[in-house]
Amino acid sequence: MLDYNALAAVSAVIREGSFDSAARKLNITASAVSQRVRGYEDRLGALLIIRGQPCRPTELGQALVIHLDRVHLLEAEIPHLSFASGPLSPPEVTLRIAVNADSLATWFPGAISRFAMKEGICLDLLVEDETCTADRLRSGEVIAAITAQTEPVPGCSSIQLGGMQYVACATPDFAAQYFRTGGTAAEFQEAPCICFDRDDGLEARWLHALHKTDLPRRIHYVPSTHGFLDFTLNSFGWGLQPHALVDSYLSQGNLIEIVPGHRLTVDLHWVIPRFKNKLLNDLTLHLKNECDLYSFLDQNTNRPEI
């Protein structure tokens, strides 16, 4: 039999990163957390947590935390019961979701907040590049992911949400300095480029489709959607921005589209485990309905790809 009190302590240490933080989460002492974890490891005869800064799970520890997450989801489906001593408190459910930074900066907060408040659930978001979020699901670190990856995740279902459109932008001053003839291959090799991080392939993909060239030597890495935009607005470089985020800046002339009409659309998918769960199924339907309302999530499957 699994000891769920001990498992809760293991999960808290792994998710919070330390025994002290886990103690605050569970409202018990750090000593009590340590005793529960150590005692459970002794009973199982296996290490569950690699102690460090932060603490990390072993393979068995990660598997048990995934199991506990799924148990909490199943418990949430149990009808509210009452006993002579009073009502049974509904279990606290936290959904750990991997989401790309651009979705987090645009449509995702509004889309999921209404559902989370209605259902009384907590969110634990892990921010990752859209090409890497599914890897977090494969490893068991999250229960769901928004991803641009098309490769199937074993044991999971993938639902297309729509396409996020990106525009290659720069300030008028930056364009006047580096793109005097409209953005030739040679000009892009001289103009400093901004990328989100080293996993971000949007600028490289866009540039290769336009000129069959690689990124320039001068690249700035800014791993924040709003920071990325701020640096662009300060004429620090050019880069691809979510159209939903920069539409007003383009309209006001603070930014210009370097090569008008040459945009990149990234398809986003919602990936969840295949096991039946009402909460996840309801959330999936909610997100799909919400995405249908966002004009910047292009639902046209016949759009041209670049």
VENPE-V718032 format. One record per residue. N is the residue number from 1. RES is the residue in one letter. PHI is phi in whole degrees, 0 to 359 (NA if undefined). Layout:
n: (N	N)
res: (RES	RES)
phi: (PHI	PHI)
This chain:
n: (1	2	3	4	5	6	7	8	9	10	11	12	13	14	15	16	17	18	19	20	21	22	23	24	25	26	27	28	29	30	31	32	33	34	35	36	37	38	39	40	41	42	43	44	45	46	47	48	49	50	51	52	53	54	55	56	57	58	59	60	61	62	63	64	65	66	67	68	69	70	71	72	73	74	75	76	77	78	79	80	81	82	83	84	85	86	87	88	89	90	91	92	93	94	95	96	97	98	99	100	101	102	103	104	105	106	107	108	109	110	111	112	113	114	115	116	117	118	119	120	121	122	123	124	125	126	127	128	129	130	131	132	133	134	135	136	137	138	139	140	141	142	143	144	145	146	147	148	149	150	151	152	153	154	155	156	157	158	159	160	161	162	163	164	165	166	167	168	169	170	171	172	173	174	175	176	177	178	179	180	181	182	183	184	185	186	187	188	189	190	191	192	193	194	195	196	197	198	199	200	201	202	203	204	205	206	207	208	209	210	211	212	213	214	215	216	217	218	219	220	221	222	223	224	225	226	227	228	229	230	231	232	233	234	235	236	237	238	239	240	241	242	243	244	245	246	247	248	249	250	251	252	253	254	255	256	257	258	259	260	261	262	263	264	265	266	267	268	269	270	271	272	273	274	275	276	277	278	279	280	281	282	283	284	285	286	287	288	289	290	291	292	293	294	295	296	297	298	299	300	301	302	303	304	305	306)
res: (M	L	D	Y	N	A	L	A	A	V	S	A	V	I	R	E	G	S	F	D	S	A	A	R	K	L	N	I	T	A	S	A	V	S	Q	R	V	R	G	Y	E	D	R	L	G	A	L	L	I	I	R	G	Q	P	C	R	P	T	E	L	G	Q	A	L	V	I	H	L	D	R	V	H	L	L	E	A	E	I	P	H	L	S	F	A	S	G	P	L	S	P	P	E	V	T	L	R	I	A	V	N	A	D	S	L	A	T	W	F	P	G	A	I	S	R	F	A	M	K	E	G	I	C	L	D	L	L	V	E	D	E	T	C	T	A	D	R	L	R	S	G	E	V	I	A	A	I	T	A	Q	T	E	P	V	P	G	C	S	S	I	Q	L	G	G	M	Q	Y	V	A	C	A	T	P	D	F	A	A	Q	Y	F	R	T	G	G	T	A	A	E	F	Q	E	A	P	C	I	C	F	D	R	D	D	G	L	E	A	R	W	L	H	A	L	H	K	T	D	L	P	R	R	I	H	Y	V	P	S	T	H	G	F	L	D	F	T	L	N	S	F	G	W	G	L	Q	P	H	A	L	V	D	S	Y	L	S	Q	G	N	L	I	E	I	V	P	G	H	R	L	T	V	D	L	H	W	V	I	P	R	F	K	N	K	L	L	N	D	L	T	L	H	L	K	N	E	C	D	L	Y	S	F	L	D	Q	N	T	N	R	P	E	I)
phi: (NA	278	265	285	295	293	298	298	292	300	299	296	296	293	285	273	96	203	289	294	293	295	298	295	296	270	62	227	280	298	296	294	298	299	296	296	293	296	297	290	298	296	294	279	70	208	281	252	229	270	292	174	236	273	290	232	278	282	300	292	300	295	297	291	293	300	300	297	301	289	298	297	295	292	297	294	274	290	302	296	252	233	234	301	279	130	290	279	294	295	293	282	246	243	263	263	233	269	222	284	298	291	294	295	271	233	268	294	303	294	289	266	300	299	291	297	291	295	273	69	255	256	246	230	265	249	269	211	300	298	273	241	298	295	296	293	288	299	281	87	287	227	264	202	209	258	218	259	288	258	293	295	260	307	77	234	252	239	240	287	267	146	239	266	269	243	237	282	237	201	284	304	295	296	296	295	278	249	237	294	249	95	97	282	301	295	294	293	286	264	278	300	247	248	239	295	200	284	271	282	249	297	297	296	295	297	293	293	294	279	233	57	239	269	294	289	290	270	231	257	252	230	278	206	299	288	296	304	295	298	294	296	295	266	60	276	175	250	189	271	243	300	303	298	275	248	304	292	292	292	295	274	87	290	232	232	277	298	237	307	85	262	246	240	247	251	286	251	234	257	242	223	297	281	295	288	208	297	298	293	295	294	295	300	297	298	296	298	295	294	295	296	273	267	295	280	270	295	266	279	288	264	295	289	259	238)
